[in-house]
């Protein structure tokens, strides 16, 4: 092996006794292993003893490798204007050669360096970066900050719509929150994501962002998630922000509509609508950032003890309880008196709402006796509402109302399409 010392992050070519391999050199924690990230995005390890030659590939000049500045990018005055709000996630990340993982893009300009095709669909007037976080680190304060940035752009007459880049894991919480926070929506609010970072050959980011841009200049004045419809790069779905859930850890089509159909198919050059939607209008969006964060989301599980409700009572003002089946939990008063504990918590002022663990379908507590007994405790059964959406909505409602009857009425009022009277697959 030649005495050259490429550094982590260098483009390299490795010759072994069997083959030649090109990729990016990564930092390796195994002394006898050279770690390479291939163009496909996958990492491989090569034993040093098998390497005949390790050399750097030619490096771009500083001028060639520098990310373009936004102000120097040529925009088409005939195209509609869109604002982008970057919040983090894989779609806003790139390879970190030292770890083999990804890290945030260092500037908004880098986004357009990776995705210049956006400028063939719309003009990017402004890229806002209120924060850069993994979605699991966000809370209601971050949702409120995103909503404020949306409101500013949506009420600008020069802007056709907003694109929000976001991490996947808790994206549907943010889309639910924006669905409640942005009242009288007048233009598209499009959240999009990537399961694989922008520098991977198999990245899903390019299609998602281009379809998000197409959705942002459309007539669909809804909060929606736009992402791959399947494993191929053919088209994306636009999914209602309050009726969507991440149902796969790694597939491109991780997000699915639940108990409803997609709003539309989004192609690079056109949109094919599927269901009815609110159309863009000349009104002004209003912010309603009400939120009470003294809430919890709890799944009923075998062996659940009543002490959980005793602990939460007095500390939290509301919980969403995921029940099984049509709306049941274990009824065994001799061993675990959950009914009494729930009733006591509700009598002490706690709001307890019920959602289903099954994801698809609707709660109907009247079918079986355990459900009918639960009704008498005062639990609010939320029909087909997703548990995550119910959690966000409960915080929103508790930020507005204190009386139990008013809270119940608001929770069962269809504010943002979260309740569907006719379920569809």
C-alpha positions in Angstrom: 0.0 0.0 0.0 1.4 3.4 -0.9 2.3 5.7 1.9 -0.5 8.2 1.4 -2.7 9.5 4.2 -6.1 10.3 3.0 -8.3 11.9 5.7 -11.9 11.1 6.7 -14.2 12.7 4.1 -11.8 12.3 1.2 -13.0 10.7 -2.0 -10.8 7.7 -2.4 -10.1 4.7 -4.7 -9.0 1.4 -3.1 -7.4 -1.4 -5.1 -7.5 -4.9 -3.6 -6.3 -8.2 -5.0 -9.9 -8.7 -6.2 -11.4 -5.4 -7.2 -11.3 -1.6 -7.2 -13.6 0.3 -4.9 -14.5 4.0 -4.9 -16.2 6.0 -2.2 -15.8 8.3 0.8 -13.3 7.5 3.5 -14.9 7.3 6.9 -13.3 7.3 10.4 -12.9 3.7 11.5 -12.7 2.5 15.1 -11.3 -0.8 14.1 -7.5 -0.5 13.7 -7.3 -3.2 11.0 -10.3 -2.0 9.0 -10.7 0.8 6.4 -14.3 2.0 6.3 -15.8 3.3 3.1 -19.1 4.8 2.2 -20.1 3.7 -1.3 -22.0 5.9 -3.7 -25.1 3.8 -3.0 -25.0 5.2 0.6 -24.0 1.9 2.2 -20.8 1.4 4.3 -18.3 -1.4 3.8 -15.2 -2.4 5.8 -12.0 -3.6 4.0 -9.2 -5.4 5.8 -6.0 -3.3 5.5 -4.0 -6.4 4.7 -6.1 -6.9 1.5 -5.4 -3.3 0.2 -2.8 -2.9 -2.5 -3.4 0.8 -3.2 -5.2 3.5 -1.4 -5.3 6.9 -3.1 -7.2 10.1 -3.1 -9.4 11.0 -6.0 -8.9 14.5 -7.5 -10.4 17.2 -5.3 -12.6 20.0 -6.7 -11.2 23.5 -6.5 -12.5 25.7 -3.8 -14.4 27.7 -6.4 -16.0 24.5 -7.8 -16.9 23.0 -4.4 -18.4 26.1 -2.8 -22.1 26.1 -2.3 -23.9 28.7 -4.4 -25.2 31.8 -2.6 -28.9 32.3 -2.7 -28.7 35.8 -3.9 -26.7 34.7 -7.0 -29.1 32.0 -8.0 -31.1 32.9 -11.1 -34.8 32.9 -10.4 -37.6 33.1 -12.9 -40.0 36.0 -12.3 -42.7 34.1 -14.2 -42.8 31.3 -11.5 -44.7 31.6 -8.2 -42.8 32.3 -5.0 -42.5 29.8 -2.2 -40.9 30.1 1.3 -39.0 27.2 2.8 -38.8 26.6 6.6 -36.0 24.3 7.5 -36.3 22.6 10.9 -33.9 19.7 10.7 -34.2 16.0 10.0 -32.6 13.7 7.4 -33.8 15.9 4.5 -31.7 18.8 5.9 -28.6 16.7 6.5 -25.5 15.4 4.8 -22.8 12.8 5.4 -20.5 13.2 8.3 -17.4 11.4 7.3 -16.0 11.0 10.8 -19.0 9.1 12.0 -20.5 7.7 8.9 -23.8 9.2 10.0 -25.3 12.5 8.9 -25.3 16.0 10.2 -27.2 19.2 9.5 -26.6 21.2 6.3 -24.6 24.2 7.4 -26.5 26.8 5.5 -29.8 27.3 3.6 -27.8 27.6 0.4 -26.6 24.0 0.7 -30.2 22.9 0.4 -30.4 24.5 -3.1 -27.0 23.1 -3.9 -28.4 19.6 -3.5 -31.9 20.3 -4.9 -31.5 22.9 -7.8 -34.5 21.3 -9.6 -36.8 23.2 -7.2 -36.1 26.4 -9.1 -37.7 24.9 -12.2 -41.0 24.7 -10.4 -41.0 27.8 -8.2 -38.9 30.7 -6.9 -37.5 30.2 -3.4 -38.0 33.7 -2.1 -36.8 33.0 1.4 -35.4 30.1 3.4 -36.1 30.4 7.2 -34.3 28.4 9.8 -36.0 28.9 13.1 -34.0 26.0 14.6 -32.4 22.7 13.5 -33.6 19.8 15.6 -34.3 16.1 15.3 -38.1 15.8 15.4 -38.0 13.7 18.7 -36.5 16.8 20.4 -39.4 19.1 19.4 -42.3 20.0 21.6 -45.3 22.4 21.5 -43.0 25.5 21.7 -41.3 24.4 18.5 -44.7 23.8 16.8 -45.7 27.3 17.8 -42.5 28.7 16.3 -43.1 26.9 13.0 -46.7 28.2 13.0 -45.5 31.8 13.5 -43.1 31.5 10.5 -45.9 30.0 8.4 -48.4 32.8 9.3 -45.8 35.4 8.3 -45.3 33.8 4.9 -48.9 32.9 4.2 -50.2 36.4 4.8 -47.6 37.8 2.3 -49.3 38.4 -1.0 -46.2 37.5 -2.9 -46.0 34.0 -1.5 -48.0 31.1 -3.0 -47.3 28.5 -0.3 -44.9 27.2 2.3 -42.6 24.1 2.4 -41.4 22.8 5.7 -38.5 20.3 5.8 -38.7 18.1 8.9 -37.6 14.9 10.5 -39.8 11.9 10.0 -40.3 10.3 13.4 -42.6 12.9 14.9 -43.6 14.7 11.7 -47.2 13.8 12.1 -47.3 15.5 15.5 -46.1 18.7 13.9 -48.6 18.4 11.0 -51.4 17.9 13.5 -50.3 20.9 15.5 -50.2 23.2 12.5 -53.6 21.9 11.4 -55.0 23.3 14.7 -52.8 26.4 15.1 -53.3 27.8 11.6 -57.0 28.9 11.4 -58.7 30.0 8.2 -55.9 28.6 6.1 -55.5 30.4 2.8 -52.6 28.7 1.0 -50.8 25.3 1.0 -48.6 24.3 3.9 -46.5 21.4 2.9 -44.4 19.3 5.2 -41.9 17.0 3.6 -39.1 14.7 4.7 -36.4 12.2 3.6 -35.6 8.7 4.9 -32.2 8.9 3.3 -29.9 11.9 3.3 -29.4 14.1 0.2 -25.8 12.8 -0.6 -26.9 9.2 -0.9 -27.6 7.9 -4.4 -30.8 6.2 -3.0 -32.1 9.4 -1.4 -35.8 10.0 -1.5 -35.3 13.7 -0.8 -35.2 15.1 -4.4 -38.6 13.7 -5.4 -40.2 14.6 -2.1 -39.0 18.2 -2.3 -39.9 18.7 -5.9 -43.4 17.3 -5.3 -43.7 19.4 -2.2 -42.9 22.5 -4.4 -45.6 21.4 -6.9 -48.1 21.0 -4.0 -47.0 24.4 -2.5 -48.1 26.3 -5.7 -51.3 24.3 -6.1 -54.9 25.1 -5.2 -54.8 22.8 -2.1 -55.1 25.1 1.0 -54.4 22.4 3.5 -51.7 21.4 6.0 -50.4 18.3 4.3 -47.5 15.8 4.3 -46.0 15.1 0.9 -43.8 12.1 0.4 -43.2 9.0 -1.7 -46.3 6.9 -2.6 -44.2 3.7 -2.8 -40.7 2.4 -3.2 -40.2 3.8 -6.7 -39.5 7.4 -7.8 -42.7 7.9 -9.7 -45.0 10.1 -7.7 -45.8 11.3 -4.1 -49.0 11.4 -2.1 -50.4 14.6 -0.4 -51.7 13.4 2.9 -54.0 15.4 5.3 -51.9 16.6 8.2 -54.4 15.4 10.9 -55.0 11.9 9.4 -51.5 10.6 8.7 -49.1 8.4 10.6 -45.6 7.0 10.1 -46.1 3.3 9.6 -42.6 2.1 8.6 -39.2 2.8 10.1 -37.2 3.0 6.9 -39.3 2.7 3.7 -39.6 5.7 1.4 -43.4 5.5 1.7 -43.3 5.5 5.5 -46.3 7.8 5.9 -49.8 6.5 5.2 -53.3 8.1 5.3 -55.4 6.5 8.1 -59.1 6.1 7.8 -59.2 8.3 4.7 -57.8 8.6 1.2 -54.8 10.8 0.1 -55.7 14.3 -1.0 -53.9 13.9 -4.3 -51.2 12.2 -6.3 -48.3 14.7 -6.9 -46.2 14.2 -10.0 -43.2 16.3 -11.0 -45.3 18.0 -13.8 -48.9 17.7 -12.5 -51.3 17.0 -9.7 -54.2 14.4 -9.8 -56.6 15.1 -7.0 -58.4 12.2 -5.2 -60.5 13.7 -2.5 -62.1 17.1 -1.8 -60.0 19.8 -0.2 -60.1 23.4 0.9 -59.0 25.7 -2.0 -56.6 28.6 -1.7 -58.3 32.0 -1.1 -57.6 35.6 -0.6 -58.3 35.6 3.2 -55.8 35.9 5.9 -54.7 33.0 8.1 -55.1 33.5 11.8 -52.8 32.1 14.5 -54.4 30.2 17.5 -51.4 29.0 19.5 -53.4 27.8 22.5 -51.8 24.8 24.2 -51.7 23.3 27.6 -48.7 20.9 27.9 -49.9 19.2 31.1 -51.1 16.2 29.1 -50.0 12.6 28.5 -50.4 9.8 26.0 -50.7 6.4 27.5 -51.2 2.9 26.0 -53.3 0.4 27.9 -51.3 -2.8 28.4 -51.8 -6.2 30.1 -51.3 -5.8 33.8 -51.7 -2.0 33.9 -52.1 -0.9 37.6 -54.5 1.8 38.8 -51.7 3.6 40.5 -50.8 5.2 37.1 -54.0 7.2 37.1 -53.6 8.1 40.8 -50.1 9.4 40.0 -51.2 11.4 37.0 -54.2 12.9 38.8 -53.3 16.3 40.1 -50.1 16.4 38.1 -51.6 16.4 34.6 -54.8 18.0 33.4 -55.6 15.5 30.6 -54.5 12.2 29.1 -55.2 10.3 25.9 -55.6 6.6 26.7 -55.1 4.1 23.9 -57.6 1.4 24.3 -57.9 -2.0 22.6 -60.5 -3.2 20.2 -63.6 -1.1 19.9 -62.7 0.7 23.2 -61.9 -1.7 26.0 -59.4 -2.3 28.8 -59.2 -5.1 31.4 -62.3 -5.2 33.7 -61.3 -7.2 36.8 -62.3 -5.3 39.9 -61.0 -7.9 42.2 -57.4 -7.5 41.1 -57.0 -4.2 39.3 -59.8 -1.7 39.6 -59.0 0.5 36.6 -62.6 1.6 36.3 -62.6 3.1 39.8 -59.2 4.7 39.3 -60.3 6.3 36.0 -63.6 7.5 37.5 -61.8 9.0 40.5 -59.3 10.9 38.2 -62.1 12.3 36.1 -64.1 13.3 39.2 -61.0 15.1 40.4 -61.0 17.2 37.2 -58.8 15.3 34.8 -59.9 15.0 31.2 -59.5 11.4 29.9 -59.9 10.8 26.2 -59.9 7.4 24.4 -58.2 6.6 21.1 -57.7 3.2 19.5 -54.5 1.1 19.5 -55.5 -0.5 16.2 -54.8 2.6 14.1 -57.5 1.7 11.5 -61.1 1.7 12.3 -63.3 3.5 14.9 -64.1 3.1 18.6 -67.6 2.0 19.5 -67.8 1.4 23.2 -71.5 0.4 23.0 -70.9 -3.0 21.4 -69.4 -4.8 24.5 -70.0 -4.4 28.2 -66.5 -3.2 29.1 -67.0 -0.3 26.8 -70.4 0.5 28.2 -68.9 0.5 31.7 -66.1 2.9 30.6 -68.7 5.3 29.2 -70.1 5.8 32.7 -66.7 7.0 34.0 -66.9 10.0 31.7 -64.2 9.1 29.2 -64.4 10.9 25.9 -64.3 8.4 23.1 -62.7 10.0 20.1 -64.2 7.9 17.3 -61.5 7.4 14.6 -59.1 10.1 15.7 -55.5 9.0 15.7 -53.9 8.9 19.1 -51.1 11.3 18.1 -53.6 13.8 16.7 -55.7 13.3 19.8 -52.8 14.1 22.0 -52.1 17.4 20.1 -55.7 18.3 20.0 -56.2 17.7 23.7 -53.4 20.2 24.5 -54.9 22.7 22.0 -58.4 22.4 23.5 -57.2 22.5 27.2 -55.4 25.7 26.2 -58.8 27.2 25.3 -61.4 25.7 27.7 -61.6 24.6 31.4 -65.2 23.2 31.7 -65.6 19.5 31.1 -68.6 19.8 28.9 -67.0 22.5 26.7 -63.9 20.4 26.4 -65.9 17.3 25.4 -67.8 19.3 22.8 -64.5 20.7 21.3 -62.8 17.3 21.3 -65.7 15.9 19.3 -65.9 18.8 16.9 -64.2 18.3 13.6 -61.8 21.2 13.5 -59.1 20.1 11.0 -60.4 16.9 9.4 -59.3 14.8 12.3 -62.7 13.0 12.5 -64.0 11.1 9.6 -67.7 10.0 9.5 -67.0 7.6 6.7 -63.8 5.5 7.0 -61.8 4.8 3.9 -58.7 2.7 3.2 
